[in-house]
Amino acid sequence: MPTDVVKHKLCLRHNKVYTMPTDVVKHKLCLRHNKVYIKRFNLLCMKESEIIQIIIGIVILGIVTGARDIISLDFNAVAWIVGFSAIVIGANIIGKKIIASRLDADVEHEVWKMQRYGLPVGAHLERSIPAGIIFPLFVTVISLGTVNLMSVLTYETRALKRRAARRFGPFSFTEMTDYHNSWVGAGGIIAVLIVAFLSYWIPGASALGRIATFYAFWNMIPFSKLDGTQIYFGSRVLWSVLAVITLISTMYALLLV
């Protein structure tokens, strides 16, 4: 029995159900081989370090998208922009968490970091740099807020140990494949695009729609460890479909500016 599954089990013998563990809350029952196991929900379980990284991402996205309002000292607008940034990043994270949970995996987010700067073997830095902080702020400063680079977070998936216990058949894998990993990234992009679509129907929320659309656009670029890279190398067909939808949404958002 994998370690991320609660060690207690309910054995069905002689039409009797034996001891129930006390930590049943937020768990679900899994029936296999005539035994019912208690499996934990890992949908929104986050480490403290991940939460800190997400907060940093929200702040950077808020600064980048609200640069003009910051310059004009319109702090009311800045507050709205930061709130919209939290909604967009939150939707992206929840979308990934849902798909990862369905694949018996976990996904962890962090500020986008870069270490390699070229293809040669020695083309890398000794330590990775926080590209998700440096690049967006740099582009915002040199463009005086006219260009908003929104690539701030990346993700990494890992298979849960229960994945090995639940996956069967010739098309099952105990480790995360690039294809499955691409669907995790796609789940985040799709969630953001849904937020963008819905926001255009809500009065006064067009700014949220633009932020969501541009966030999806920048993160669909197959560069470094961004979502687009992980989707592209997992399934080029999936990336192509999402790229077309994102491009159409981006063109529509540009027409509204």
Summary of the structure (lengths in Angstrom):
residues: 257
radius of gyration: 21.2
end to end distance: 54.9
largest distance: 74.3
contacts: 790
relative contact order: 0.12
helix: 52%
strand: 18%
